[in-house]
Amino acid sequence: VMCPQPPNIANGLHSGQSMDKVLPGAVVYYSCKEGFELVGNVSISCSEVGRWSRPLPRCQAIGCHSPVVHDGKVQALKDTYEAGEMLWFDCDPGYAAEGSQWARCQPGGSWDPPVLRCERVRPCPIPPKISNGDHDGHGTAEFTMGMYVTYSCNLGYYLAGNVERVFCKASGKWSQPSPRCEEVTCPQPPNIANGLHSGRSSARFRYGTVVYYSCKEGFELVGNVSISCSEVGRWSRPLPRCQAIGCQSPAVHNGKVQALKDTYEAGEMLQFDCDPGYAAEGSHRARCQPGGSWDPPVLRCERVRPCPMPPKISNGDHNRHGEAFFTVGMSVMYSCDPAFYLVGNAHVVCRASGTWSQPSPRCEATICLKPDIQDGWIVDDHGLIYAPGQTVTFQCQEGYSLRGSAQTLCQENGSWDPPVPLCEPPHSSTLPRRTDRSGGCGVPTRLTFAELNEEHRNEIDFSVGKTVGYTCRPGFSKHPGMSPTITCLQGGVWSEALEFCKSE
């Protein structure tokens, strides 16, 4: 026969925690946690029938003895108080409690608050002054317990710590240290899209500071021109904004705008028609630009006139000899005779004004530049320039062997064919062979609307890949987005010269 584990009691402990087997006759002792005391038998025993003796003890909170009140007395005084029980006390005449006039008995026999005290009632001194602020107690001659004053700050300052009222305590002291007033400031002024403000160079913005806004070129200010720092440290609202300046309705020379309006927003597009017998040189559309200008700036329809017959060119021709007259939009294509190449634009268009869109191109004779052979020479050397149909013969230095054709012919496109041979040294089979023998280009193309840059004018030999630049002639201006250059291509010819300069 054995007893079960000893029963636990609230706020208590027993000596049988480590027992595995509890036989009849075993005794277990109880104790209480701190702040509690044992009520009943201190122990229980295991009976011969396997049951613990009864009743069990219990732990009850230790109560409190009657407290002492300095310069006061307890109401309904008792000798002892149970844990959790409250009492009230009064102060003697001329005395007062700093806080509440009650206390609570805690488990373990202590009071909260631990000391019950009444202080002699004393007047408080005059409330202290503060910088950039004041209190409302200036009309009072004496401040006694329970009286209070309220502090406030001057305009442009705020009360730090949010403590407005201070109370006179029984001890003759004020309940809080004197508050302080700090200056109201605003953060950096907000930026607005496409705008500027006058506060960019300032680091501190006091109450009442005014910041002015303006807009970048092409935009106008909508709303208030300024904002100010308020007494709570925020910028006034609403903010202004910058909107793109729109365009006035444009005039169309010899035409009219479709769906005409008085004003147009930046980015808005319009279309126009030409009067009968008139036509636009380019597009029939225009776009309003930020700032109030149109692109193109002038909308014009020209009287439709026939173009003169396309001019003839030496050593070349155009493809429209069967036409009796040329009107707006018609075009011709120029080409050169064999052994000549085209300088300028091959394609020209008749414009509404009766003029051709481009100056007539010209045909210049194709030439081949003297070929270069390393470790060899030209037997029948005729100088730097050769005409199509002329041949040259190569010979290698002594000890070198010719690889390729010993003779080459100047072609109508300015290249040599077959390719220039190689002069190989003895045992060259073990050496890497040179395979790129492309010729260079001669004098760059002469243009009517541009002249070659000065650094290239005295050169006559240009390697493949070399790019040369041009400068627009007087009366012409550079066309946006087009590079004023040409490049030497494989075969010894220059790339086509685009019309990168336009007539002013």
Secondary structure, 3 states (H helix, E strand, C coil): CCECCCCCCCCEEECCCCCCCECCCCEEEEEECCCEEEECCCEEEECCCCCECCCCCEEEECCEECCCEECEEECCCCCEECCCCEEEEEECCCEECCCCCEEEEECCCEEECCCEECEECCCECCCCCCCCEEECCCCCCCECCCCEEEEEECCCEEEECCCCEEEECCCCCECCCCCEEEECEECCCCCCCCEEECCCCCCCEECCCEEEEEECCCEEEECCCEEEECCCCCECCCCCEEEECCEECCCEECEEECCCCCEECCCCEEEEEECCCEEECCCCEEEEECCCEEECCCEEEEECCCECCCCCCCCEEECCCCCCCECCCCEEEEEECCCEEEECCCEEEECCCCCECCCCCEEEECCEECCCCCCEEECCCCCCEECCCCEEEEEECCCCEEECCCEEEECCCCCEECCCCEEECCCHHHCCCCCCCCCCECCCCCCCCEEECHHHCCCCCECCCCEEEEEECCCEEECCCCCCEEEEECCCEECCCCCCEEEC
